[in-house]
Amino acid sequence: MITSSCEDYLNVPPEAAITEDKVFSTYLSFQGFEDQMYQYIVDPNLSTITVGHNLTGETIAKQGWNTSQGASTGNYLNLTSGGGRSNFKFFDDGTGVEKGIWAYSWKGIRRANIALQKLNLLVNATQQEKDQIEGQAYFFRAYFHFELLRAYGSIPYINTVLSADEQLKFPRFYEYKGKYDYQACTEFIVEDLQKAADLLPPSWNNTNTGRVTKGASYALMAKALLYAGSPLMNENSRNSATYDSGYMTRAAEAAGEVLKMVDTNIYDLVTFDKYLEMFAKTDGNIPYSKEIIFQKVRTDVGAGEINNFVGRLYTPNSGLFGGNAICEAVTQNFVDIFEMADGTKYKPGTLAQGGYDYDNTKRWNNRDPRFRKSIYVDGDMAGIHATTRLEMFNGGSTMADGNTLSPYIVHKFWPVGANKKDAQWNTLRVITPLIRLADVYLIYAEAVYNSSNDVNSTATNYSLTALQAINKVRARAGASIVTGLSVYDNNFNNLVKYERDVELCFEGHRWYDLRRWKIKPDATLYRMSFDKNYTTFNRVVIQPFVFTDRNYWLPFPINLTYAYEGFPQNPGW
């Protein structure tokens, strides 16, 4: 499995006469070798057609060859093998089109190990340049292991270059520094990220926007430690399915190192009027801001962003808007999560039942401001031309092709005007942030609280309390400030869950979050059915959603489990 990922950069025709000295002796050529690792990053929404990372019922599509529908069956073999469709894969088992997390991560790990092995050949470089080369290699070795670890569970940490004829047993269960299995691997990840943080700069010059930094290293470290100390991962490490306070303390401290950079003007939350510009821009510029800590910088631009990516995931009525006949529409289950503007919960049901479904002032209005930033509802303009008004009532034009199963459309990655009718998409760029500052505030809040059981506690290295960190994120959006926890059943972790659901929706976090908390998604998915005049509103079943205990981890590729007797597959697979 490991050795099949060869040194592509060095596999050149003999006539090219490229030697190792030429590749690794100068800063520019060495950086060229490392640049491929940036291409191995998988964007949750833009890895390939029909592939998104909404795997917990927040969206659903009709066709069985997109990831939201594939996940709904509970058969994750579809997600790893593509169900016979190479374009379906997100995790990718290494067959067909090797573009997923599985294939790319092992390639990235190998390339990082080669880079670290060849550092002694880098002679034509300043010390700063050598540090940057080494720091990037340590970061990516850690990052790609983390991508695999959080999806598949315990794996070995490969920190050496394996030869083509080397026989390797794959020890998934092992001990390191007194930690076992998942947490043992995490200790290696944290070691590498600390080395990366010590070597990398806080920021690069403008020509290197998107390169990994000291802040990205600490942010990923915080996330890795938070995961390792979460109930599912703690249980996977031979402990109970509870939070590990030691890992929470360390996660809070790593997040605190990032938040210190807010104080030095390296990072900042963008203003809410610029919120959507973190995900898509129509001016030709790459979506990037002081809030972005780590993301894959893509060079794609133009109509193809709709026709090949966003329009194969999130846009309805392909004849009008572009894309194809598929749409991961937002379920009523997920819409119900968004609070009212005053911080109270949305109440489903009729007026007689005390619910808001029939109330035009509450159903889609006067909600958490992030609701309408993230989701289009009936009557919204998805473009400029009059025909781009969304008609999602029964018989409405947006729903006419029968491929949109729910009357809510993801807005976050689909700007107004970026469609076939208006044709204002020639300079469209779309990106999914992998770690942004809001995420770090929420990591900090969760980690601080679960290390102390006190909402007014702080990290040892930063003065913000857990509750203040949550309110930083809410205040930016104009959401109500939380002073008490009665709405959240007096459970701070319920507030954390709400914020991560809403602030980070459709960005590829929720599947990992629900799993690490050992929370199962809703068993039945619903849509809202209503007429043009808003006289009737009925909640209608779309389909069941299957999630059993085996879905807490992905299955390892079947061919790998046959590699030698005794290789352990994940439970239930």
C-alpha positions in Angstrom: 0.0 0.0 0.0 2.7 2.4 1.0 5.3 1.5 -1.6 2.9 1.8 -4.5 3.2 5.5 -4.1 6.4 6.2 -5.9 8.6 9.2 -6.2 6.7 10.7 -9.2 8.9 13.8 -9.2 12.0 11.7 -9.7 10.5 9.4 -12.3 11.8 11.2 -15.4 13.2 10.0 -18.7 16.9 9.4 -18.7 17.4 12.1 -21.3 16.2 14.7 -18.9 19.4 14.1 -16.9 17.9 15.4 -13.7 19.9 14.1 -10.7 19.1 14.2 -7.0 21.6 17.0 -6.6 19.8 19.1 -9.1 16.4 18.5 -7.5 17.4 18.9 -3.8 20.5 21.2 -3.8 18.7 24.5 -4.4 15.8 26.1 -2.6 13.7 26.7 -5.7 14.0 23.1 -7.0 13.5 21.6 -3.6 10.4 23.8 -3.1 9.1 22.5 -6.4 9.4 19.0 -5.1 7.4 19.9 -2.0 4.8 21.9 -3.9 3.2 18.6 -5.0 2.2 18.1 -1.4 -0.1 21.1 -1.6 -1.8 19.4 -4.5 -2.5 16.3 -2.4 -4.8 18.4 -0.1 -8.4 17.3 -0.6 -11.0 20.2 -0.7 -14.2 18.8 0.9 -16.4 20.3 -1.8 -14.2 20.5 -4.8 -12.2 17.3 -5.0 -14.1 16.0 -8.0 -17.6 16.0 -9.5 -20.6 15.0 -7.4 -18.4 14.7 -4.3 -19.0 16.7 -1.2 -18.5 16.0 2.4 -22.1 16.4 3.8 -22.3 12.9 5.2 -24.7 13.3 8.1 -28.0 14.1 6.5 -27.6 17.9 6.4 -28.1 17.6 2.6 -29.5 14.9 0.4 -29.7 14.3 -3.4 -31.8 12.1 -5.5 -29.1 10.3 -7.5 -27.3 7.4 -5.8 -23.9 8.4 -7.2 -23.2 11.5 -5.1 -21.7 11.4 -1.6 -24.7 12.6 0.5 -26.9 9.9 -1.0 -24.2 7.3 -0.7 -23.6 8.0 3.0 -27.3 7.8 3.7 -27.3 4.0 3.1 -24.7 3.5 5.8 -22.6 1.5 3.4 -19.3 3.3 3.5 -17.8 0.9 1.1 -19.5 3.1 -1.5 -17.5 6.1 -0.2 -14.2 4.3 -0.3 -14.6 2.3 -3.6 -17.0 4.6 -5.5 -19.7 2.0 -5.9 -18.2 1.4 -9.4 -18.1 5.1 -10.2 -14.6 6.6 -10.1 -16.0 10.1 -9.8 -18.0 9.2 -6.6 -15.0 8.7 -4.3 -14.1 11.0 -1.5 -11.9 8.7 0.5 -10.7 6.6 -2.5 -9.2 3.1 -1.9 -6.4 3.7 -4.4 -8.1 2.1 -7.4 -9.4 4.0 -10.4 -8.9 7.8 -10.1 -6.5 8.2 -7.2 -7.7 11.6 -6.0 -9.2 10.9 -2.6 -7.9 11.2 1.0 -6.7 7.6 1.1 -4.5 7.8 -2.1 -3.3 11.4 -1.7 -2.4 11.1 2.0 -0.1 8.1 1.5 1.5 9.9 -1.4 1.9 13.0 0.6 3.4 11.1 3.6 6.0 9.5 1.3 6.9 12.8 -0.3 7.3 14.4 3.1 9.6 11.6 4.2 11.7 11.9 1.1 12.1 15.6 1.6 13.2 15.1 5.2 15.7 12.4 4.1 17.2 14.7 1.4 17.6 17.8 3.6 21.4 17.3 3.7 21.5 17.9 -0.1 20.1 21.4 0.3 23.3 23.5 0.2 22.3 26.5 -2.0 19.8 28.1 0.4 19.8 30.4 3.3 19.0 29.1 6.8 15.6 30.7 6.6 14.9 28.8 3.3 16.2 25.6 4.8 13.9 26.0 7.8 10.9 26.6 5.5 11.6 23.5 3.5 12.0 21.4 6.6 9.0 22.9 8.3 6.7 22.2 5.4 7.8 18.6 5.3 7.0 18.1 9.0 3.7 19.8 8.7 2.5 17.7 5.8 3.7 14.5 7.2 1.5 15.3 10.3 -1.4 16.6 8.2 -1.7 13.6 6.0 -1.5 11.2 8.9 -4.3 13.2 10.6 -6.5 13.0 7.6 -6.2 9.2 7.6 -6.4 8.8 11.3 -9.6 10.7 12.0 -11.4 8.8 9.2 -10.1 5.3 9.6 -8.9 5.1 13.2 -5.6 3.8 14.4 -2.8 3.6 11.8 1.0 3.4 12.1 3.0 6.6 11.8 5.3 6.2 8.8 8.3 8.4 9.4 10.8 6.8 7.1 11.2 6.3 3.4 10.2 2.7 2.6 12.1 0.9 -0.2 10.2 -0.8 -3.0 11.1 -4.3 -1.8 10.6 -3.7 1.9 8.1 -6.1 3.6 6.0 -4.1 6.0 3.5 -5.4 8.5 0.9 -2.7 9.2 0.7 -2.4 13.0 -2.5 -0.6 13.6 -2.5 -1.1 17.4 0.6 0.0 19.3 2.0 2.2 22.1 4.0 5.4 22.1 4.8 7.6 25.0 2.4 5.7 27.2 -0.5 6.3 24.7 -2.2 3.6 22.6 -3.6 3.3 19.1 -5.3 6.5 18.0 -3.6 8.6 20.7 -0.3 7.0 20.0 -0.4 8.2 16.4 -1.6 11.6 17.6 1.6 11.9 19.7 3.7 11.5 16.6 1.5 14.1 14.8 2.0 16.6 17.6 5.7 16.1 17.6 6.0 16.9 13.9 3.7 19.9 14.2 5.7 21.3 17.0 8.8 21.0 14.8 6.9 22.7 12.0 5.8 25.5 14.2 9.3 26.1 15.4 10.6 26.3 11.8 7.8 28.0 9.8 7.2 31.8 9.6 4.0 33.4 11.0 3.3 34.6 7.4 4.8 34.5 4.0 5.0 37.2 1.5 2.1 37.9 -0.9 3.5 35.7 -3.6 3.2 32.7 -1.3 -0.4 33.1 -0.1 -1.6 29.7 1.0 1.6 28.2 2.2 1.6 26.5 5.6 2.7 28.7 8.5 3.4 28.6 12.2 -0.2 29.4 12.9 -1.4 26.6 10.6 0.8 24.2 12.6 -0.6 25.2 16.0 -4.2 25.2 14.6 -3.8 21.7 13.2 -2.1 20.6 16.5 -5.1 22.0 18.4 -7.5 20.1 16.2 -5.5 16.9 16.4 -5.3 17.1 20.2 -9.1 17.9 20.5 -9.9 14.9 18.4 -7.6 12.6 20.4 -9.3 13.6 23.6 -12.9 13.3 22.3 -15.1 10.4 23.3 -14.8 8.2 20.2 -11.1 8.6 19.9 -10.4 8.2 23.6 -12.4 5.0 23.5 -10.4 3.9 20.5 -7.2 4.4 22.6 -8.3 1.8 25.3 -10.1 4.3 27.5 -13.7 5.2 28.1 -15.9 7.1 25.7 -15.5 10.4 27.5 -13.4 13.5 27.2 -9.7 13.2 28.2 -9.0 16.3 30.2 -5.2 16.1 29.6 -5.7 16.2 25.8 -8.3 19.0 26.2 -5.7 21.1 28.2 -3.1 20.6 25.5 -5.6 21.4 22.7 -6.6 24.6 24.5 -3.0 25.6 24.8 -2.3 25.0 21.1 -5.3 27.0 20.1 -4.2 29.7 22.5 -0.9 30.0 20.5 -3.0 30.8 17.4 -5.2 33.3 19.2 -2.1 35.1 20.3 -1.5 35.8 16.6 -4.9 37.6 16.6 -3.4 40.0 19.1 -0.4 40.6 16.7 -2.7 41.2 13.7 -1.7 38.0 11.9 -5.3 36.7 12.0 -8.7 38.2 12.5 -12.4 37.4 11.9 -13.7 39.0 8.8 -16.6 41.3 9.1 -20.0 39.7 8.5 -20.6 41.6 5.3 -17.5 39.9 3.9 -18.4 36.5 5.3 -19.3 34.8 2.1 -16.1 36.0 0.4 -14.2 33.4 2.4 -15.8 30.7 0.2 -16.4 32.2 -3.2 -15.6 35.4 -5.1 -16.7 36.6 -8.5 -13.9 39.2 -9.0 -11.3 36.7 -10.1 -9.4 36.8 -6.8 -8.7 33.8 -4.7 -11.0 33.8 -1.6 -8.5 34.6 1.1 -8.5 36.7 4.2 -7.0 37.1 7.7 -9.5 34.6 9.0 -8.1 31.8 6.8 -5.4 29.7 8.5 -5.2 26.8 6.1 -6.9 25.8 2.8 -6.1 24.3 -0.5 -5.4 27.2 -3.0 -7.0 26.2 -6.3 -6.2 27.8 -9.6 -9.6 26.9 -11.1 -11.6 29.9 -12.3 -14.7 30.6 -14.4 -17.9 28.8 -15.5 -16.3 25.4 -14.8 -16.6 26.0 -11.1 -20.3 25.8 -11.5 -20.6 23.2 -14.3 -18.0 20.8 -12.9 -18.2 21.4 -9.1 -20.8 23.6 -7.3 -23.4 22.8 -10.0 -22.9 19.1 -9.5 -23.5 19.5 -5.8 -25.6 22.4 -4.8 -27.4 24.1 -7.7 -31.0 23.2 -8.7 -32.5 23.5 -12.2 -29.4 22.8 -14.2 -31.0 24.1 -17.4 -31.3 27.6 -15.9 -28.3 27.7 -13.5 -25.7 25.3 -14.9 -24.2 22.1 -13.6 -26.1 18.9 -14.2 -29.2 17.2 -12.9 -28.2 16.8 -9.3 -28.6 18.9 -6.2 -27.7 18.2 -2.6 -30.6 20.2 -1.1 -30.6 21.1 2.6 -32.9 18.9 4.7 -35.6 20.3 7.0 -33.7 18.5 9.8 -30.7 20.8 9.4 -32.8 24.0 8.8 -34.5 23.4 12.1 -31.1 23.6 13.9 -30.7 27.3 13.3 -31.9 29.4 16.3 -34.1 32.4 16.3 -32.5 35.9 16.3 -33.1 36.2 20.1 -31.2 32.9 20.7 -34.2 30.7 21.4 -34.8 27.5 19.6 -36.9 27.1 16.4 -40.2 25.4 17.2 -41.5 23.1 14.5 -45.2 22.6 14.0 -48.4 24.5 13.4 -49.5 27.7 15.1 -52.0 25.7 17.2 -49.1 23.5 18.3 -47.1 26.6 19.2 -44.8 26.1 16.2 -43.4 28.5 13.7 -43.8 26.5 10.4 -46.8 28.7 9.3 -45.4 32.0 10.7 -43.9 34.0 7.9 -42.1 36.2 10.4 -40.3 33.2 12.0 -40.1 30.3 9.6 -37.3 31.7 7.5 -37.0 35.2 9.0 -35.7 36.5 12.3 -33.3 33.5 12.6 -29.6 33.4 13.4 -28.1 35.7 10.7 -25.9 32.8 9.5 -29.0 30.9 8.3 -29.6 33.2 5.3 -25.9 33.5 4.6 -25.6 29.8 4.3 -28.9 28.7 2.8 -31.3 30.0 0.1 -35.0 29.8 0.7 -38.1 30.2 -1.5 -38.3 33.6 -3.1 -34.6 34.4 -2.8 -32.7 35.7 -5.9 -30.0 33.4 -6.9 -29.0 35.8 -9.7 -29.9 39.1 -11.3 -32.3 38.1 -14.1 -35.9 37.8 -12.9 -36.1 34.1 -13.8 -33.4 33.4 -11.2 -35.8 33.9 -8.4 -36.0 30.5 -6.6 -39.4 29.0 -6.7 -39.3 26.1 -4.3 -43.0 25.8 -3.5 -45.0 22.8 -4.9 -45.0 23.1 -8.7 -42.4 25.9 -8.6 -39.9 26.1 -11.5 -36.8 25.4 -9.3 -38.2 22.0 -8.2 -39.7 21.1 -11.6 -37.1 18.6 -12.7 -37.7 16.4 -9.7 -34.1 16.2 -8.7 -34.2 18.6 -5.8 -35.6 16.7 -2.8 -35.9 19.6 -0.4 -36.7 23.3 -0.9 -33.5 24.7 0.6 -30.3 25.3 -1.4 -26.7 25.8 -0.2 -25.8 29.4 -0.6 -22.4 29.4 1.0 -20.5 28.3 -2.1 -22.9 29.7 -4.8 -22.8 33.5 -5.1 -25.6 35.5 -6.6 -25.1 35.9 -10.4 -22.8 32.9 -10.8 -25.1 31.0 -13.1 -25.8 30.1 -16.6 -28.6 32.7 -17.1 -26.7 35.7 -15.8 -23.3 34.3 -17.1 -21.5 36.3 -14.4 -19.2 33.4 -13.7 -16.2 34.0 -15.9 -14.2 35.2 -12.9 -15.7 32.9 -10.2 -13.4 31.2 -7.7 -14.5 28.8 -5.0 -12.6 27.3 -2.1 -13.5 25.5 1.2 -11.4 26.7 4.1 -9.9 23.8 6.0 -9.1 25.7 9.2 -10.2 29.2 9.8 -10.1 31.4 12.9 -13.7 30.8 13.9 -12.9 27.1 14.0 -10.0 27.8 16.3 -12.2 29.9 18.7 -14.6 27.0 18.8 -11.8 24.4 19.4 -10.5 26.6 22.2 -13.9 26.9 23.8 -14.6 23.2 23.7 -11.1 22.3 24.9 -11.0 24.8 27.8 -14.4 23.8 29.1 -13.8 20.0 28.9 -10.5 20.4 30.7 -12.1 22.3 33.6 -15.9 21.9 33.5 -16.1 25.7 33.8 -17.4 28.0 31.2 -15.4 30.9 32.8 -12.1 29.0 32.8 -9.2 29.9 30.4 -6.2 28.2 28.9 -2.9 28.4 30.8 -1.5 30.6 28.0 -4.4 32.7 27.0 -6.9 34.9 28.9 -10.1 34.3 26.9 -12.7 32.2 28.7 -14.6 29.3 27.0 -17.8 31.3 26.9 -16.1 34.4 25.6 -14.6 32.4 22.8 -18.0 31.2 21.7 -19.4 34.7 21.9 -16.5 36.1 19.7 -17.9 33.9 16.9 -21.5 34.8 17.6 -20.9 38.5 17.9 -19.2 38.6 14.5 -22.4 37.2 12.9 -24.6 39.5 14.9 -26.1 36.5 16.7 -27.4 37.0 20.3 -24.7 36.9 23.0 -25.0 33.8 25.3 -25.1 34.6 29.0 -26.8 31.5 30.3 -27.2 27.9 29.1 -30.8 27.1 29.8 -31.6 27.0 26.0 -28.8 24.4 25.7 -30.2 22.3 28.6 -27.5 23.8 30.8 -24.9 21.9 28.9 -22.0 24.0 27.4 -21.2 21.2 25.0 -24.6 21.5 23.4 -23.8 25.2 22.7 -20.4 24.1 21.2 -22.3 21.6 19.0 -24.7 24.3 17.9 -22.0 26.7 17.0 -20.0 24.1 15.0 -23.1 23.0 13.2 -24.1 26.5 12.2 -20.8 28.4 11.8 -19.0 25.7 9.9 -21.9 24.2 8.0 -21.1 22.5 4.6 -17.4 23.0 5.2 -16.6 19.3 5.9 -16.6 19.3 9.7 -19.9 17.8 10.8 -19.3 14.2 9.9 -16.1 14.2 12.0 -17.7 16.1 14.8 -20.7 13.9 15.3 -18.5 10.8 15.1 -16.0 12.0 17.7 -18.8 13.0 20.0 -20.5 9.6 19.4 -23.7 11.2 18.3 -25.7 9.5 15.6 -27.5 11.6 12.9 -31.3 11.7 12.6 -32.7 8.4 11.4 -35.3 10.0 9.1 -34.8 13.0 6.7 -37.6 15.5 6.1 -38.4 18.3 3.7 -41.0 21.0 3.9 -43.8 20.9 1.4 -45.8 24.1 0.9 -47.9 25.9 -1.7 -47.2 29.1 -3.6 -49.5 31.2 -1.4 -48.0 29.8 1.9 -51.4 28.4 3.1 -50.2 24.9 4.0 -46.8 23.7 5.3 -46.3 20.0 5.8 -43.2 18.0 6.9 -42.8 15.1 4.5 -40.4 12.2 4.8 -37.7 12.2 2.2 -36.0 8.9 3.1 -34.4 7.1 6.1 -30.8 7.8 7.1 -28.8 4.8 8.2 -26.0 5.2 10.7 -25.0 2.2 12.9 -22.0 1.6 15.2 -19.9 0.5 12.3 -20.2 4.0 10.7 -18.0 5.5 13.4 -15.0 4.4 11.3 -14.5 3.9 7.6 -13.7 0.4 6.4 -10.1 -0.2 5.4 -9.7 -1.2 1.8 -10.5 -4.9 1.4 -7.4 -5.7 -0.5 -5.3 -4.3 2.3 -6.9 -6.4 4.9 -5.9 -9.5 2.9 -2.3 -8.4 2.8 -1.4 -10.7 5.6 -3.1 -12.9 8.1 -4.4 -11.1 11.1 -4.8 -7.6 9.7 -7.7 -6.2 11.7 -10.6 -4.6 9.8 -12.7 -1.9 11.5 -15.7 -3.3 13.5 -18.7 -4.2 11.4 -16.9 -4.2 8.0 
